[in-house]
Amino acid sequence: MSGTLTTHSAREKTPSRAPLEGQSASLKSWVAVIGSTLGAFMAVLNIQIVNASLADIQGAIGAGIDDGGWISTAYLVAEIVVIPLTGWLSRVYSIRIYLLANAILFLAFSVACAFAQNLQEMIVLRAFQGFCGGVLIPVAFTITITLLPKAKQPIGFALFALSATFAPAIGPTIGGYLTENWGWQYIFYVNLVPGALMVGMLWGSLEPAPMQLSLLRQGDWAGITTMAIGLGTLQTVLEEGNKDDWFGSPFIVRLSLIVAVSLSLFLWIELRSERPLLNLKLLARWNFGFSILASFLLGIALYGAVFILPVYLARVQGYNAEQIGMVLAWTGLPQLLLIPLVPRLMQRFDTRILVVVGFALFAVSNFMNIELTTAYASDQLFWPNIVRALGQALVMVPLSAVATAGIDSQNAGSASALFNMMRNLGGAVGIAMLQTFLTKREQFHSNVLVQSVSLFEQSTRARIDRLTGYFLVHGISDRAAATHQALVAIGRTVQKQAYIMAFSDAFYLLGAALVAALAATMMLRKPSHVEAGGAH
């Protein structure tokens, strides 16, 4: 379906006056694109910036380790639920009013989170923050599609990529620094300055448009209800599954049944509705369908890597939040330099080649980490992180361009919602999968290693004797107690080795997911509607 076949009604729904078929965009259009992508950057940043400081927040508000995970989950649940609603609500209230209202509320709830006194308050405030922040992500993508001509869209996608791939990578760096030097409250205050700039840019660049409140009566309420229940419950299953032993828990089984029924009904409703919330028929388009699959797998690896590296550095190497942030900075900072160059590369190379190379490099960066040892720390992670930065920088912009080629403005909202929702959903699935995978692989490797540490082995007995002598010299006078401490020390060494081997396996799993994404992108056909950024 050609992107030039835009109906009159579709043009009325476009928050735009930019000539889509022209080669240039107005200054107002660029201000709107930059302002909206700044909002998307902040929304994504607030997932990882909080994760880096979770332990400090939990201690401050008296939350347990297990319950504290809901500080992040509440934000993610709300964000994933609101993303598919955004296209429709943008038409109901006009994109100017809807975006500005949510941008201002996002800042207000950010500040409110810093004043939360207990876990319940924090969860509620984070959910509201996520609901408002979730609006900022797909709207930025939609504005890029609808306000910029095809020739300039790669530049807009490059700006958007800073939110999609740079923000998760740099989040732990910013969060760790602020927490260690200023206090955890500042991870929420940090939104205020760029947030004020964002609101000012959007206020001056988005033209007023009439609200269409009549659309509320025509809304796909059955689809909205089933989608909200299904996605919200799915996120809860993914968060709680590992802690509750997945389907060994009646609670998880009941929630999983709700997920299956709700999402099945949602698909049935959307495919039969005359005015669907999301146009799922877009998935039948060859390039869009495979791009969505690649986006889902990208989410698994993107958020999975940001999850697994801090856990490894904290658990195995004993790094604090600021030290972890400095290691991950070498994944984030190079992208700040590389992503702006991608539109120029798209002028010279087939966009599909760039996506393939990007996924290949991202996969290689994970395979570079599959031989972990106790000495594998910041120095050894430097080059894998640089390769990962290069791969991520090459993936997002051309993948976005291929996915949206030929999407008319009437379907821009659905395309944006599906593309961004599936990436975020992939991240949720990836983190849940890695949590379970790490637990199971650590148990497996522990069992194997324990069988090798036998008291019948001469080397084991010699090790116990040396450690016993060490503890006797260092303050333990009773030999039995010293021997017990020696056995405990050996047990900890075995567990640490098991953890290291489990993390190696996890990096291998992430690499395999990216190889699958690579295979999906190799199925893409050359789109006829993609133009190189800045081409004349």
N, C-alpha and C positions, 0 to 999 in steps of 0.2 A: 504494500500500500504506500503510495507516494506521499512524502511530507508536503508536497505542494497542493494536495487535494484537501484544503482546509475549508470547511463550511463557514457560512456567515455566523451561525450560532457558536461555532468553535472559536471564532475570532473574538466574540464578545466575552468569552470566558478567559481569554488570555490577558494577563496583567501587563500588557505590552503595547507599545506603539512603535517598536523597532521593526524595521523592514526585514522580515525573515529571509527574503530572497536577495537582499542587498549584500554588499561586502563590508559595510561599516556599521558601527553602533554608536549611538549618542553618548555623551558624557554621563547623562543621567542613567542610562542603561548600565554603564560600567560601574557607577557608584552603587547602584542597586545590587549588582552581581557581587561586588567586593563586600558590601555591607552584609548581604545574606550569607556569603561563605564565611565571613568572620563569625556570624552567629552559629553556623554549622560547626565550625572549628571549636567554639566554646562548648557546644552541646556534647560533642564527642570527647573533648578533653576532660569533661567532668565525670566521665566514667572511670578513666584511668588515674586521674589526679587524686581521686578519693581512695581508690584501691591501694595506692602507694602509702597512704596514711591511715589505713583502716585500723591497725593495732592501736594507734594513739587515740583515735576517735572512740574506739570501743572502751578503752580505759577511762576516758574522760566522762562518758555518759553511762558507765556501769553496764556495758553489754558483754555477754559471753562470747566466746570465740565462734560458736555455731550461729547464735542469733545475730551476731554482728554482721554476718554475710548479707543480711537483708538490707543493710544500708546501701549496698550496691545493687542488690536485686530489685528493690522497690523502684529505683531509678530506671533500670533496664526494662522491667515489666511495663511501666507507664510509657516509656519511649517506644517500645516495639508495638504497643497497642495503638498509639496515636499516629504513628507514621502512615498507616493505610487510610486513616480518616482525614488526613491533611488536605488532599486534593479536593475532596468534596466540601469540607468546611471552608477552604479558601474561596470557593465559589459562593458559598452561602453568605459569608461576611465580607467578602472582597479580600484580595490578598494583602492589601495595605493594612486594613484594620486588623485582620487576623494575625498577620506576622508581627506588627508592632505591639499588639496587646500581649502576645505570647513572649515576645522579647523582653518587654518590661516586667511581666510576671516572672519570667525566668530569673531576672536579676533580683527581684524582691524575694523569691523563695531561696535564692543562693545565700543572701544575707541572713534570712531567717534560720537556715540550717546551722549557721555558726553560733546561734543562740539556743539550739536545742538542749534541753536539760536531761532527757532520758531517751531510751531506745525508741519508744513508741512515737514521741514527737519527731525524732530524726527520720523514722521510716515514712511517716505521713508527709513531712516536708520534702523528703527526697523524691517521693512519688509525684508530688505536685511539680517539683523542679524538673523531673524527667518528662512529665506530660507536656510541659511548656517547651522544654529543650528539644523534645522529639519533633516538634513542629518545625524547628529551624533547619533540620537536616534535609528533608525532602523538598521544602520550599526553595532552598538554595539551589538544588538540582533543577527544579522546575523553572526557576527564574533564568538560569543559564540557558535552558532549552528554548524558552519563549521570548526572551529579550535580546538574545544575541543571534546574529545571522550565522548560518552554517560555517562560514569561513572563520569565524571568531570563536565558535563554541569550544574548540580544543583549549584555548587560553582560559576560558571559563572553567572547563573541566580540570585544568591544572590547578586553578585556585581551589576548586572543590576538593581535589585530591589532598591538599594540605590538611583538610579536616578529616578526610577518610583514612589516610595512612600516616601522615606526620603527627597529628594530634594524639593518637594512641601511643606512638613511640616516644613522644616528648613528655607525655603526661606524668609518668613516674619521676622524671627528672625534675620537673617543676614542683610536683607534690612533695618529693623527698626534700628538696632544698627548703621550701617554705615551712614544712613541718619541723625540720631539725633546727632551723634558725629563727623562725618567727612564731610557730605554733600552728596547730592543725586548723584553727579558725580561718587562717589566711588563705587556705586553698579554696574557700568560698568567697572571701573578699576580693581575690584576684580577678574575679569576673567583672568587677564594677567599671574599671577604666575602659577595657575594650568593649564592654557592654554599652557604656554611654556613647562611645564612638559608633558602634553598630546602630543604635537607635537613631542617632543624629543622621547617619547616612541614609537609612531607610526612610526616615521622615521626609527628607528632602528629595529623594529620588523616585519613590513610588507614587504614581499618580492616583488621586482618589477615584474610586469606582463605586457605583451603587451596590448596596447589599441586595441579595436575592433570598430574602427570608422565606419566600414561598417554597424554596427547595427543601426546607425542613419538613414540609408536609409530604414531599415526594421522595424523601430519603429512604434509602435501602436499610430500614431499621432492623429487619430480620438478619440481614447480612452483618450489620454493625454489631448486633448483640452476639451472634454466634462467633464472629471473629474475635471480639473482645474477650469473651469467655475462653475460647480456645487458645488464643495466644497467651493470655494472662496465666491460664492454668498450665500451659506447656512450659512457660518460663519458671513457674514454681516447681514443676516436676524436675526440670533440669538443675535447679538450685539445690533442692532437697534430696534428690535421688541418691547421690553418693553417700550422704550422711545416714540415710534411712535404709540402705542396702537395696535400693531400687525396688524390684517387684517382690522382694521379701517383705515389704511393708504394705499392709492393707491400705494405708493412707495414699501411698504412691499409686497403687493399683486403681483405686477409685478415681484419683485425679487423672490418670492415664485414660480411663474410659471416658471421662468428661472431655478430654482433649480429642479423642478419636471421634466421638459423636459430634462435638461442636464444629470441628474443622471440616468434617465430612458434610455436615449440613451447610456450612459456609460455602464450600465449593459448589454444592448442588444449587444453592440459592443464586450465587453469582453467575453461574452459567445459564440460568433460566430467566434471570431478571431483565426487564427492559431498561432499567436504570440501575445497573450494578454499582456498588461502592468501588470495586476495582474491576477493570476490564481484563479478566483472566485470559481472554482469547488472544491477548498479546503474546502469551507464552507459546502459542502455536507458531509464531513467527520464528523462523529458523535461527537467525542471529540473536534475537532477543532471548529466546529460550535457552540457548547455550551460554549466552552472556550471564543470564540469571544463575545458571548452574555454577559458572565460574565465579560469580560474585559470592555465592553461598560458600564455596570452598575457600575463597580468599578470606572470608570472614572467619572461618575455622582457624586458618593459619595465622591471620593477622592478630586476632585477639588471643588465640592460643599461645602464640610466641610471647606476647606481652604479659600473659598470665604465668607462663612456665619459667621464664628467665628470672623474674624477681623471687619466685618461690625457691628456685635452685640456689640463687646467690644468698638468700637469707638462711635457708635450711642447711646447706652444705658449707658455704663459705663464711657464714656469720656476718654478712654485710648489713648495715643499717639502711634506712630509706634513702638518705642522701647518697651513699655509696652506690646503691643500686641504680639510682637515677643517673649518676655519672656514667655508669656502664652503658645504660640504654640510650644515653644521649648520642652515642655514635651510630645508633639506628635512626634517630630523628633528625639531627642537625644536617647530615649530608643531603637528606631529602629536600631541605629548604633551598639548597643550591641546585639540586638535580631536577626537581619537578618543573620549574619554570622553563627548562631547556627542552622538555618533552614535546611541546607543540612544534618546535623547530625540527625535531627529529621526524615528526609526522609529515612534514613537508617533503622529506627525502625518502622515507621508507613506508612500506605497507603497514598500516596500523596493526594488522594481525601479527606481523613479525615482531613488533615491539611488545605486544602482549605475551607472545610465546617466550621471547627472550626474558621478559620480566618474571614470568612464572618460573622459568628454568633457573634463573639466578636466585630467586627466593627459595626454591627447593634445595639448591646446592648449599645455601647458607645454613639450612637445617641439617643437611647431611654432614656438613663440616663439624657439627657438634655431637656426633654419635659415638665419639671415642673419649668420653669424659673421664677425668681422673680427679683425685683430691687436689691436684695442683692447677686444675683448669678453672681460671678465674678471669679477672678483667682483661689482662694482657692477652690471654688465649681467645677471648671472645671478641677482640677488636676486629679482626678481619672478617669473621662470619657476620658481624653486625654491619660492617661496611658493605659487604656483598648483599645482605638483606636489604639495606637502605637503597641500593641501586636497583634491585629487583622490584621493590615496592614502588619506587618512583616511576618505573617504566610501565607498570601494570595498569594503574587506575585510570589515567587520562585516556589512553587509546581504547581500553575496555568500555569506558563510558561512551566514547564516540561511536564505537561499533554498535553498542546496545541501543542507542537512541537514533541511529541513522534510519530515516524513513518514518519516524514516529511523529504524527501530526500533533498540533497543539491541543486538540481535543483529548488526546490520550496521554499528554505529557504528565498529568498528575498521577495517573495509574502507573505509567512506566517508572516515574521517579519513586513512587511508593514501593513498588515491587523490587526495584533494584536495590534500594537502601534497606528495606525491611529484610530482604533475604541475606544481605551481608551481615546485618546485626544479629539476625537469627542464627546464622552460621557461627558467629562469635559465641553466642550463648551455648549452642550445641558443642562447639569446640572446647570451651572451658569445662563444661560438664563431663564430656568424654575424657578429657585429660585428667581431671580429678579422679575419676574411677580408674582410668588406665594406670596412673601413677600408683594408686593404692594396690591394685592387683599385681602389677609388675614388681613392686617393692616386696610384697609377700612372696612372690615366686622366687625372686633372687635371694631373699633371706633364707628360704627353705633350702635352696641349693647350696648356699655358702655355709650354712650351719652344719650340713652333712660333711663338709670338708674340714670343719673345725672340731675334730674329735679328740677326746682325752687320750685315746689310744695312739695318737700321732705324737712322735717325738718332738716335732717342731712346735706343736701346741703346748705340750708340757713345758718345754723350754721357755716359750713366751710367757706362760703363767708364772714360772719361777722368776723371770726377769722383772715382771711387773710387780710381783709380790715383794721382791727385794727393794724395788723403787719406793713402794708405799711404806715399807718398814723404815726406810731411811727418811721419809718425808712425813713423819708425825704419827703413823699408826703403829702402836707397840705390839698389838695382838696379831699373831701370824694368821690366825683363822680369818680375822677381819681384813687383813691385807690381801689374803687370797681371794676373799669375796670381792673386794674392790678390783682385783686383777681380772676376775671373770666378768664383772660389770663393764670394765673398760674394753675387753675383747668383744663383748656383746654390742657395745656402742660402735665399735669399729666395723663389725659385720653389718650393722644396720646402716651405717653411713655408706659403706660400699654398695649395699643393696639399693639405697636411694640414688646413688650416682648412676648405677646401671639402669635403674628405672627411668631417670631423666634422659639418659642416652636413647632408650627405647622411645620415649615420648618425642624427642626430636626426629627420630626416624619416622614416626607416625605422621608428624606434621609435614615432613618431606613427601611422604606418600600421598597425602591429601593434595599437595601442590602439584604433584605429577598427574593426579586425576584432573585437576584444574587445567593443567597444560594440555591434556588430551581433549578436554572440552573445547578449549580455544582453537585447537587445530582443526576442529569441525566447522569453524566459522567460515562463511563465504565472504568474498570481498564485497563490501557494501558500496552501492553506487551513490550514496548520499553523503559520505564522509568527505569533508574538505580539510586540507591541512590548515592548522592554525596560522592566521596571519597571511594566508595566500592572497594574491591579487590577480 
